[in-house]
Amino acid sequence: MLASCYSILFSDFLNERGASSTTIAWIFNTHMFLWNVFGLFTGPLTKEFGFRRICFLCAFIASFFLLILAFASNIWYLLVFFSLCGLFAGLACKPCYLQVAQYFDNRRGQANGFLMAGSCTGHFVGPPLTRYLLEQYSFPGATLIMGAILLNSCVGAALFQPVEWHMKKSCPVERPILSDSADEDTKQCRMVDEASREVDVTANETLEPKREACEVERRLLVGNLSRRVSQASNLTLAISYLDLTGPAPNADDGFPKSKDSNESGIPDERGVLKTLGRLLRSTISDLAILKTPRGFIIASGGVCALNSYLNFLITAPFAIQHAGYSLEDAAWCMSYAAVANLVARFTASSLSDCHWFDMRIAYMSGVTVMAFSILLFSFMSDLVWMKVTLVIWGFGVGVNVSLYILIMPRFMGLEKMPSIFGAQSFATAFANLILGPLVGMIRDVSNSYAVAMWVMTAEVMVCVVLWFFMPAAVAYEERKEALKEAI
């Protein structure tokens, strides 16, 4: 609820202190900068320490900083602690998207729809709830209650479990590598079977004892071979159950002690340095994916669409109030957009499981709807038409955001998803820091919300143009890979 409630929760606080649009944009985009920039470490951190530890600890710290904001007395206070809240909230939230990709394959889209529905529920409930809390308990009380609500994220994080806990042990495995003696047993079994078949063909009373002897020998050899296969299979199964993005479970909580810990589980100094070195190497490796055409299009397109979406999210409530309507009207407008967002997210995610569904075309369509709805909203002055336009915008946002998580494994592969997810978060962070305040500055200089929204529209259309080149990027990388194999 943090992003959708920002303009509602802090609106009176900022207006009373005469904050400009640039200042409002700086506070929110610094929050989003830290939310996204540390997303680059999501994959390495969860791989090193596990999902549960990272999400639980960061959710607790984020709620702590939000609780502190109840005692905010000036804008700088709000800037510092709301930004720190974004840092840890991002680290608590982003691993959820990686977990869905790990846990689900055939129904990944439907599972992603439920995840998106959860986040959209926050967008829908947040604005009117925040407005109600402000009316009943004023700013300090409303902020304390919002911090307490955020604290419930720790309950969700506590329920995270490693994927191997739920893997079926009867799953098929590749034929294990057997020892030479086991191969010899196999050959002997085959010889005995052939002898048995010959005995069956020429069976008579005189050869009956010989057939029984062959059968006994065959059973003994098969039993010996089965024991060897069982041992090798157990080893193969144990290897196949390793969590590729997190360490193997132990008896405590499903996540082991750090690799460089001592017997008491506390990392020593050299262990800490090794851990930091692994995190740094993994982080730099993730950024290298931006060099690929597909990675560049996914990350750059996502930066433009998400930055425009977030800045419109915080600008629209102020624009509605500027048009002469109340903060309550603004809150309900954003809630209507969240309902459409929810419907679109669940629908698009569920349809993505269908073989006929073109994810790229649907994603581009959602982004296009976003662009034109922002453009239309800039010309609206009637509250009813503002609501209609925001509903259309919310639907486009829902399609865009829900499919963006799914196009990463579709176009980059599941094994590269943590890398592209982290790299995209890193790029989005700097876009929030540069483009977000720029939109606020344009609003202050032009003294017009419409001009700022035209800039957001242009930003979204850049995403559409980039995705037109995705088929060419895929073909280029396939040719490059084929040439490398040929050499």
SEBA-603709 format. One line per field, with one value per residue (C-alpha): residue in three letters; residue number from 1; y, x, z. Coordinates in pm, 1 decimal. Each point is the difference from the previous one (the first is absolute). Layout:
residues N
type	[ALA, ...] .
seq	[NUM, ...] .
py	[Y, ...] .
px	[X, ...] .
pz	[Z, ...] .
end
This chain:
residues 487
type	[MET, LEU, ALA, SER, CYS, TYR, SER, ILE, LEU, PHE, SER, ASP, PHE, LEU, ASN, GLU, ARG, GLY, ALA, SER, SER, THR, THR, ILE, ALA, TRP, ILE, PHE, ASN, THR, HIS, MET, PHE, LEU, TRP, ASN, VAL, PHE, GLY, LEU, PHE, THR, GLY, PRO, LEU, THR, LYS, GLU, PHE, GLY, PHE, ARG, ARG, ILE, CYS, PHE, LEU, CYS, ALA, PHE, ILE, ALA, SER, PHE, PHE, LEU, LEU, ILE, LEU, ALA, PHE, ALA, SER, ASN, ILE, TRP, TYR, LEU, LEU, VAL, PHE, PHE, SER, LEU, CYS, GLY, LEU, PHE, ALA, GLY, LEU, ALA, CYS, LYS, PRO, CYS, TYR, LEU, GLN, VAL, ALA, GLN, TYR, PHE, ASP, ASN, ARG, ARG, GLY, GLN, ALA, ASN, GLY, PHE, LEU, MET, ALA, GLY, SER, CYS, THR, GLY, HIS, PHE, VAL, GLY, PRO, PRO, LEU, THR, ARG, TYR, LEU, LEU, GLU, GLN, TYR, SER, PHE, PRO, GLY, ALA, THR, LEU, ILE, MET, GLY, ALA, ILE, LEU, LEU, ASN, SER, CYS, VAL, GLY, ALA, ALA, LEU, PHE, GLN, PRO, VAL, GLU, TRP, HIS, MET, LYS, LYS, SER, CYS, PRO, VAL, GLU, ARG, PRO, ILE, LEU, SER, ASP, SER, ALA, ASP, GLU, ASP, THR, LYS, GLN, CYS, ARG, MET, VAL, ASP, GLU, ALA, SER, ARG, GLU, VAL, ASP, VAL, THR, ALA, ASN, GLU, THR, LEU, GLU, PRO, LYS, ARG, GLU, ALA, CYS, GLU, VAL, GLU, ARG, ARG, LEU, LEU, VAL, GLY, ASN, LEU, SER, ARG, ARG, VAL, SER, GLN, ALA, SER, ASN, LEU, THR, LEU, ALA, ILE, SER, TYR, LEU, ASP, LEU, THR, GLY, PRO, ALA, PRO, ASN, ALA, ASP, ASP, GLY, PHE, PRO, LYS, SER, LYS, ASP, SER, ASN, GLU, SER, GLY, ILE, PRO, ASP, GLU, ARG, GLY, VAL, LEU, LYS, THR, LEU, GLY, ARG, LEU, LEU, ARG, SER, THR, ILE, SER, ASP, LEU, ALA, ILE, LEU, LYS, THR, PRO, ARG, GLY, PHE, ILE, ILE, ALA, SER, GLY, GLY, VAL, CYS, ALA, LEU, ASN, SER, TYR, LEU, ASN, PHE, LEU, ILE, THR, ALA, PRO, PHE, ALA, ILE, GLN, HIS, ALA, GLY, TYR, SER, LEU, GLU, ASP, ALA, ALA, TRP, CYS, MET, SER, TYR, ALA, ALA, VAL, ALA, ASN, LEU, VAL, ALA, ARG, PHE, THR, ALA, SER, SER, LEU, SER, ASP, CYS, HIS, TRP, PHE, ASP, MET, ARG, ILE, ALA, TYR, MET, SER, GLY, VAL, THR, VAL, MET, ALA, PHE, SER, ILE, LEU, LEU, PHE, SER, PHE, MET, SER, ASP, LEU, VAL, TRP, MET, LYS, VAL, THR, LEU, VAL, ILE, TRP, GLY, PHE, GLY, VAL, GLY, VAL, ASN, VAL, SER, LEU, TYR, ILE, LEU, ILE, MET, PRO, ARG, PHE, MET, GLY, LEU, GLU, LYS, MET, PRO, SER, ILE, PHE, GLY, ALA, GLN, SER, PHE, ALA, THR, ALA, PHE, ALA, ASN, LEU, ILE, LEU, GLY, PRO, LEU, VAL, GLY, MET, ILE, ARG, ASP, VAL, SER, ASN, SER, TYR, ALA, VAL, ALA, MET, TRP, VAL, MET, THR, ALA, GLU, VAL, MET, VAL, CYS, VAL, VAL, LEU, TRP, PHE, PHE, MET, PRO, ALA, ALA, VAL, ALA, TYR, GLU, GLU, ARG, LYS, GLU, ALA, LEU, LYS, GLU, ALA, ILE] .
seq	[1, 2, 3, 4, 5, 6, 7, 8, 9, 10, 11, 12, 13, 14, 15, 16, 17, 18, 19, 20, 21, 22, 23, 24, 25, 26, 27, 28, 29, 30, 31, 32, 33, 34, 35, 36, 37, 38, 39, 40, 41, 42, 43, 44, 45, 46, 47, 48, 49, 50, 51, 52, 53, 54, 55, 56, 57, 58, 59, 60, 61, 62, 63, 64, 65, 66, 67, 68, 69, 70, 71, 72, 73, 74, 75, 76, 77, 78, 79, 80, 81, 82, 83, 84, 85, 86, 87, 88, 89, 90, 91, 92, 93, 94, 95, 96, 97, 98, 99, 100, 101, 102, 103, 104, 105, 106, 107, 108, 109, 110, 111, 112, 113, 114, 115, 116, 117, 118, 119, 120, 121, 122, 123, 124, 125, 126, 127, 128, 129, 130, 131, 132, 133, 134, 135, 136, 137, 138, 139, 140, 141, 142, 143, 144, 145, 146, 147, 148, 149, 150, 151, 152, 153, 154, 155, 156, 157, 158, 159, 160, 161, 162, 163, 164, 165, 166, 167, 168, 169, 170, 171, 172, 173, 174, 175, 176, 177, 178, 179, 180, 181, 182, 183, 184, 185, 186, 187, 188, 189, 190, 191, 192, 193, 194, 195, 196, 197, 198, 199, 200, 201, 202, 203, 204, 205, 206, 207, 208, 209, 210, 211, 212, 213, 214, 215, 216, 217, 218, 219, 220, 221, 222, 223, 224, 225, 226, 227, 228, 229, 230, 231, 232, 233, 234, 235, 236, 237, 238, 239, 240, 241, 242, 243, 244, 245, 246, 247, 248, 249, 250, 251, 252, 253, 254, 255, 256, 257, 258, 259, 260, 261, 262, 263, 264, 265, 266, 267, 268, 269, 270, 271, 272, 273, 274, 275, 276, 277, 278, 279, 280, 281, 282, 283, 284, 285, 286, 287, 288, 289, 290, 291, 292, 293, 294, 295, 296, 297, 298, 299, 300, 301, 302, 303, 304, 305, 306, 307, 308, 309, 310, 311, 312, 313, 314, 315, 316, 317, 318, 319, 320, 321, 322, 323, 324, 325, 326, 327, 328, 329, 330, 331, 332, 333, 334, 335, 336, 337, 338, 339, 340, 341, 342, 343, 344, 345, 346, 347, 348, 349, 350, 351, 352, 353, 354, 355, 356, 357, 358, 359, 360, 361, 362, 363, 364, 365, 366, 367, 368, 369, 370, 371, 372, 373, 374, 375, 376, 377, 378, 379, 380, 381, 382, 383, 384, 385, 386, 387, 388, 389, 390, 391, 392, 393, 394, 395, 396, 397, 398, 399, 400, 401, 402, 403, 404, 405, 406, 407, 408, 409, 410, 411, 412, 413, 414, 415, 416, 417, 418, 419, 420, 421, 422, 423, 424, 425, 426, 427, 428, 429, 430, 431, 432, 433, 434, 435, 436, 437, 438, 439, 440, 441, 442, 443, 444, 445, 446, 447, 448, 449, 450, 451, 452, 453, 454, 455, 456, 457, 458, 459, 460, 461, 462, 463, 464, 465, 466, 467, 468, 469, 470, 471, 472, 473, 474, 475, 476, 477, 478, 479, 480, 481, 482, 483, 484, 485, 486, 487] .
py	[0.0, 233.9, 139.1, 42.0, 158.9, 249.9, 285.9, -63.0, -54.9, 290.0, 240.2, 230.4, -29.4, 117.4, 267.9, 155.5, 39.1, 146.0, -286.2, 48.7, -269.2, -45.7, -65.0, -241.0, -184.8, -9.6, -162.5, -265.2, -75.1, -25.4, -256.1, -187.4, 39.3, -185.8, -246.1, -95.0, 55.3, -265.7, -230.0, -76.5, -191.2, -200.6, -305.6, -11.5, 65.0, -264.0, -243.8, 61.9, 21.6, -130.7, 165.3, -22.8, 173.2, 286.7, 68.1, -28.0, 227.4, 263.4, 10.6, 58.0, 284.4, 163.3, 4.2, 146.5, 297.1, 59.1, 5.3, 260.7, 225.2, 53.3, 245.0, 185.2, 374.6, 123.5, -95.4, -116.1, -242.4, -141.4, -23.9, -199.4, -250.7, -54.5, -71.9, -250.4, -160.1, -45.7, -161.7, -281.1, -31.5, -65.1, -271.8, -158.4, 17.0, -81.6, -359.8, -93.8, 36.0, -232.2, -257.9, -26.4, -77.0, -270.6, -168.0, -10.6, -106.5, -105.9, 238.0, 275.9, 261.2, -90.2, 2.5, 338.2, 119.7, -79.2, 183.3, 301.4, -15.3, 32.4, 312.3, 149.8, -54.2, 233.2, 260.7, -27.4, -6.1, 236.3, 346.1, -3.7, -172.5, 260.1, 282.1, -151.5, -40.2, 361.3, 121.2, -213.1, 7.0, 288.0, -38.6, -160.2, -257.2, -89.5, -49.4, -221.9, -220.1, -22.3, -107.7, -266.5, -125.8, -20.4, -203.2, -283.5, -60.2, -179.5, -258.7, -68.9, -18.5, -245.6, -243.8, -6.9, -352.5, -139.5, -151.2, -336.1, -53.9, -43.4, -198.3, -343.8, -267.4, -218.8, 247.8, -153.2, 24.0, -64.2, -339.5, 9.6, -66.8, -347.8, -152.3, -251.8, -282.1, 104.7, -0.2, -346.9, -111.3, 140.4, -203.9, -314.4, 59.7, 33.8, -324.9, -180.6, 135.8, -123.1, -340.8, -9.0, 80.2, -280.7, -236.4, 106.5, -70.5, -350.8, -66.5, -358.2, -198.0, -69.1, 372.4, 116.4, -4.3, 206.7, 258.5, 31.5, 52.0, 276.7, 166.4, -3.6, 143.9, 269.9, 111.6, 25.1, 211.6, 225.4, 57.0, 97.1, 235.1, 158.1, 86.9, 172.0, 190.9, 106.1, 142.4, 189.3, 121.6, 136.0, 197.2, 133.5, 95.4, 179.1, 201.3, 77.0, 138.6, 270.6, 347.2, 184.4, 342.2, -88.4, -235.5, -345.8, -35.0, -108.7, -108.0, 351.5, 216.1, -123.4, 229.7, -91.0, 190.2, 212.4, -194.9, 178.4, -32.9, -170.6, -286.3, 235.7, 144.7, 341.8, 107.3, 74.2, 302.3, -183.3, -164.3, 339.5, 124.9, -310.6, 45.7, 364.7, -101.6, -256.7, 255.1, 257.4, -245.2, -125.1, 355.9, 107.5, -316.7, 84.1, 345.5, -153.2, -123.9, 357.1, -41.0, -244.0, 148.6, -187.2, 104.1, 361.9, 12.9, -163.9, 223.7, 328.3, -55.5, -86.7, 312.0, 228.9, -166.9, -41.3, 347.7, 158.9, -218.2, 90.3, 371.6, 13.9, -190.2, 279.2, 286.9, -91.6, 64.1, 346.6, 72.6, -100.0, 233.3, 273.6, -34.7, 91.7, -337.9, -134.0, -238.2, -257.1, 20.7, -51.3, -302.9, -165.8, 73.7, -186.2, -287.9, -36.5, -15.3, -268.9, -214.5, 7.9, -68.1, -307.4, -140.1, 53.9, -154.6, -318.7, -32.6, 61.2, -226.5, -285.4, 33.5, -14.1, -373.9, -57.3, -110.5, 244.8, 302.8, 234.9, 150.5, 259.7, 141.9, 5.9, 175.8, 264.6, 49.6, 61.5, 256.1, 176.2, 21.3, 155.3, 265.8, 110.2, 1.5, 230.4, 225.6, 8.8, 67.3, 316.2, 152.9, -105.0, 238.9, -189.0, -244.1, -272.9, -5.6, 9.7, -319.7, -166.0, 92.7, -124.3, -332.5, -40.1, 98.6, -252.0, -277.4, 82.1, 10.6, -339.5, -163.8, 163.3, -79.5, -357.4, -102.4, 176.7, -259.7, -280.9, 125.6, -20.5, -382.3, -22.5, 197.1, -43.8, -348.2, -92.3, -34.8, 362.1, 148.6, 104.8, 176.4, 194.3, 75.0, 146.1, 191.1, 146.2, 106.7, 171.1, 187.9, 97.9, 138.5, 255.9, 85.6, 74.1, 227.2, 186.7, -11.7, 15.8, 336.7, 125.8, -51.3, 195.6, 277.1, 21.6, 32.7, 288.4, 184.1, -35.1, 33.2, -266.4, -362.2, -61.0, 73.6, -238.7, -270.4, 51.6, -75.2, -319.2, -99.9, 40.6, -204.4, -291.0, 6.3, -53.9, -339.1, -89.1, 92.8, -207.4, -311.0, 23.6, -101.1, -306.0, -255.9, 144.5, -21.4, -364.7, -87.0, 180.2, -188.2, -333.3, 63.5, 100.9, -315.6, -220.2, 157.5, -55.4, -368.6, -40.6, 139.9] .
px	[0.0, 298.2, 3.6, -376.3, -39.3, 286.0, -201.2, -293.5, 190.2, 245.0, -213.8, -103.9, 344.3, 171.1, -253.8, 16.1, 376.0, -26.7, 179.3, 37.0, -74.1, 375.2, 43.0, -294.9, 147.4, 347.0, -132.5, -201.4, 264.2, 277.4, -219.8, -41.7, 369.7, 104.0, -288.1, 138.0, 374.5, 42.2, -218.4, 323.7, 108.6, -324.1, 130.9, 343.4, -140.9, -272.7, 250.3, 236.9, -243.7, -334.6, -334.5, -145.4, 282.3, 31.0, -373.7, -78.1, 282.3, -52.4, -379.0, 54.2, 247.4, -225.7, -294.6, 226.2, 94.4, -365.2, -90.5, 271.9, -165.4, -289.9, 230.3, 112.2, 27.8, 150.4, 48.1, 359.8, -113.8, -253.7, 256.5, 251.7, -226.9, -245.8, 299.5, 144.6, -342.6, 9.2, 343.7, -103.2, -353.8, 145.1, 230.0, -296.5, -232.2, 210.1, 97.7, -370.4, 11.3, 299.6, -171.3, -301.8, 228.0, 171.0, -307.7, -213.5, 50.5, -319.6, -221.3, 250.0, -231.3, -288.1, 228.1, 136.4, -360.5, -58.2, 319.7, -107.3, -346.7, 158.5, 193.6, -304.8, -209.5, 242.4, -45.4, -378.8, -33.8, 289.0, -124.3, -349.0, 133.1, 274.5, -250.3, -225.6, 290.6, 104.9, -350.4, -29.7, 352.3, 181.5, 339.6, 199.1, -267.4, -59.6, 372.6, 34.3, -287.2, 141.8, 333.2, -177.0, -176.1, 332.3, 137.6, -231.7, 234.7, 222.7, -275.0, -5.3, 380.2, 7.7, -202.6, 248.0, 133.8, 271.2, -139.6, 166.5, -225.2, -288.1, 166.5, -144.6, 257.1, -147.5, 101.5, 185.1, 376.0, 261.7, 165.2, 269.0, 361.0, 81.7, 330.2, 185.3, -110.9, -362.9, 43.3, 144.6, -303.3, -221.3, 179.9, -32.7, -373.1, -44.2, 191.5, -215.5, -317.8, 112.3, 79.0, -342.4, -169.4, 191.1, -106.1, -363.8, 14.9, 141.3, -166.6, -56.1, 11.7, 372.6, 84.5, -231.3, 271.4, 228.9, -272.8, -63.1, 371.9, 11.9, -301.1, 157.8, 325.3, -187.8, -190.9, 317.0, 172.3, -303.5, -22.2, 367.1, -42.4, -313.2, 187.4, 272.4, -254.6, -184.8, 318.3, 87.1, -358.5, -4.6, 313.6, -150.2, -321.9, 191.7, 186.0, -318.8, -167.5, 261.8, -156.5, 173.3, -72.1, 44.6, 203.4, -121.1, -236.2, 94.5, -202.5, -44.2, -186.0, 75.7, 295.3, 348.7, 269.8, 216.4, 259.7, 274.8, -141.8, 171.6, -156.4, -219.5, -148.6, 165.5, 208.2, 364.0, 175.3, 145.3, -337.8, -169.8, 252.9, -49.2, -376.3, 27.3, 233.5, -248.3, -282.5, 205.2, 107.8, -355.5, -134.4, 249.3, -77.1, -370.7, 61.4, 176.4, -334.9, -82.2, 254.2, -228.8, -264.4, -283.6, 117.3, 35.1, -353.2, -159.6, 183.9, -30.0, -364.5, -77.9, 178.5, -209.5, -334.7, 50.0, 142.5, -293.6, -248.9, 141.1, 24.6, -355.1, -109.3, 123.8, -89.9, -365.1, -126.9, 159.7, -141.5, -350.2, 25.6, 138.4, -315.9, -206.5, -92.1, 62.7, 269.0, -273.3, -102.2, 364.4, 27.9, -308.7, 121.4, 323.9, -195.9, -211.1, 319.9, 129.2, -311.1, 55.5, 367.7, -93.3, -232.9, 260.0, 284.5, -185.1, -151.6, 323.7, 203.3, -250.7, -25.5, 378.7, -17.6, -195.6, 206.5, -175.9, 70.6, 260.5, 167.2, 196.0, -302.7, -206.1, 280.3, 36.2, -377.6, -6.0, 278.9, -181.4, -319.6, 204.5, 141.1, -330.4, -187.2, 263.5, -29.5, -380.9, 10.1, 203.2, -301.6, -263.6, -166.6, -321.0, 36.1, -210.3, 216.5, 309.5, -119.9, -72.3, 343.4, 169.6, -183.9, 132.3, 347.8, -20.3, -90.1, 299.8, 229.1, -129.0, 75.1, 343.4, 115.4, -133.1, 152.0, 329.9, 88.4, -94.0, 180.5, 332.1, 10.7, -179.8, 261.6, 308.3, -50.7, -72.8, 367.1, 66.9, -305.8, 180.0, 261.8, -240.1, -226.6, 289.5, 142.5, -341.4, -52.1, 340.3, -79.4, -346.6, 156.5, 208.4, -295.0, -201.3, 278.3, 40.4, -328.2, -235.5, 119.5, 27.0, -375.5, -62.4, 229.6, -187.6, -324.8, 143.5, 150.7, -307.3, -245.6, -205.3, -71.7, -97.8, 351.2, 152.2, -246.1, 93.6, 360.5, -117.3, -190.5, 310.7, 198.5, -247.2, 0.9, 376.9, -72.6, -239.7, 257.1, 271.2, -219.0, -59.9, 365.5, -18.4, -47.1, 306.4, 197.4, -97.8, 94.0, 334.2, 93.2, -102.9, 220.2, 285.2, -38.6, -19.4, 316.0, 180.9, -97.8, 107.8, 344.2] .
pz	[0.0, 34.1, -354.0, -39.0, 345.2, -24.4, -149.8, 235.0, 324.8, -39.0, -205.0, 285.8, 162.2, -320.2, -92.0, 347.2, -38.5, -350.7, -176.2, -376.1, -260.0, -41.3, 373.2, 5.3, -298.2, 161.5, 318.7, -182.6, -262.2, 259.0, 173.2, -330.8, -84.2, 313.4, -47.6, -342.5, 22.3, 266.6, -206.4, -182.3, 310.1, 26.9, -182.6, 168.6, 350.3, -22.1, -145.5, 289.3, 292.2, -125.3, -71.9, 350.7, 185.7, -248.2, -34.8, 372.0, 116.2, -269.5, 51.5, 370.7, -58.1, -263.9, 239.8, 270.2, -220.9, -92.2, 368.9, 59.9, -261.3, 241.4, 178.6, -314.5, 52.8, -327.3, -363.4, 45.3, 269.7, -244.9, -280.9, 208.0, 170.7, -284.6, -224.9, 248.5, 24.3, -378.6, 12.6, 233.1, -134.2, -344.8, 129.7, 179.2, -301.8, -306.2, 97.0, -21.5, -378.6, -23.7, 219.7, -228.5, -295.7, 206.6, 141.4, -314.8, -358.9, -180.7, 200.4, 55.4, -150.8, 230.0, 304.8, -108.1, -25.1, 367.5, 94.1, -205.2, 153.9, 343.2, -94.6, -173.3, 309.7, 177.2, -277.3, 30.3, 379.1, 74.6, -114.7, 160.3, 311.0, 33.5, -43.8, 267.5, 242.9, -55.3, 80.4, 312.4, 145.7, -175.0, -166.1, 289.4, 80.8, -366.4, -57.9, 307.8, -114.2, -354.1, 146.1, 205.7, -313.6, -181.2, 290.0, -105.1, -292.9, 250.7, 46.4, -371.7, -17.5, 290.2, -211.6, -289.0, -51.4, -228.2, -318.5, 67.6, 301.4, -243.3, -277.2, -65.9, 73.7, -271.7, -266.7, -297.0, -0.2, -258.7, -9.7, 270.6, -74.4, 120.7, 93.3, -215.6, 227.4, -43.4, -377.2, 25.4, 198.6, -273.9, -262.2, 210.4, 45.3, -373.7, -57.7, 255.9, -160.3, -340.2, 148.0, 161.8, -329.2, -170.9, 275.8, -49.0, -371.2, 41.6, 332.2, 103.7, 317.8, -22.4, -26.0, 279.7, 272.6, -222.2, -56.2, 372.4, 62.9, -261.9, 158.6, 345.3, -133.8, -190.8, 310.8, 205.5, -262.7, -49.9, 376.4, 14.2, -294.0, 152.0, 318.0, -201.0, -211.1, 316.5, 151.8, -318.1, -39.0, 353.9, -76.9, -322.9, 177.7, 274.2, -263.2, -192.9, 312.8, 57.0, 1.3, -282.4, 151.3, 362.7, 216.7, 92.1, 298.0, 347.0, 297.7, 135.6, -248.8, -347.5, -47.2, 115.6, 171.7, -220.4, -193.9, 185.1, 349.5, 287.2, 195.1, 203.6, -320.4, 41.9, -303.3, 70.5, -151.7, -297.2, -55.8, -13.7, -253.1, -213.4, 15.3, -104.7, -280.9, -129.8, 16.6, -189.9, -271.7, -43.6, -17.4, -267.3, -194.6, 6.4, -147.8, -299.2, -130.7, -106.6, -281.4, -179.9, -233.5, 170.1, 345.8, -110.3, -144.9, 305.5, 247.3, -193.8, -88.6, 359.1, 122.6, -221.0, 75.2, 374.5, 54.8, -181.9, 188.3, 341.6, -68.9, -133.5, 311.2, 227.4, -237.1, -65.7, 357.8, 3.0, -347.5, 114.7, 301.5, -224.6, -211.7, 306.5, 144.4, 350.3, 122.6, 59.3, -367.9, -97.3, 227.5, -151.9, -353.6, 71.1, 151.7, -315.0, -202.5, 238.1, -57.0, -376.7, 65.7, 203.1, -267.1, -273.0, 197.2, 82.4, -349.7, -190.5, 228.5, -31.6, -379.5, -30.3, 76.7, -323.6, -299.1, -236.8, 217.6, -152.6, 305.4, -193.9, -183.9, 320.8, 187.9, -272.1, -3.6, 374.3, -27.5, -286.5, 207.9, 280.7, -231.6, -153.3, 331.4, 155.3, -304.0, 26.1, 373.9, -60.3, -180.9, 255.1, 244.5, 86.6, 291.3, -163.7, -311.6, 215.8, 170.3, -335.3, -133.3, 315.4, -27.3, -355.4, 119.3, 284.4, -243.3, -220.6, 303.1, 115.5, -335.0, -14.1, 354.0, 13.0, -332.8, 65.1, 262.9, -240.6, -309.9, 182.8, 16.2, -336.4, -193.6, 220.1, 150.3, 359.4, 91.4, -101.1, 170.0, 323.0, -212.5, -221.4, 296.5, 198.6, -295.7, -83.9, 361.8, -2.1, -322.6, 128.1, 317.3, -186.8, -224.0, 315.3, 122.7, -331.1, -192.6, 299.2, 140.1, -359.0, -43.8, 321.4, -118.3, -331.8, 195.6, 208.1, -298.1, -221.3, 289.9, -176.0, 87.5, -363.3, -131.1, 254.9, -111.3, -365.4, 97.0, 176.5, -315.3, -215.2, 250.3, -21.9, -380.4, 3.9, 157.5, -283.7, -264.0, 168.3, 9.1, -374.7, -36.8, 228.3, -287.0, -173.5, 326.1, 48.6, -359.0, 34.3, 316.8, -152.2, -304.6, 225.1, 208.6, -311.6, -140.3, 328.2, 1.0, -360.3, 81.2] .
end
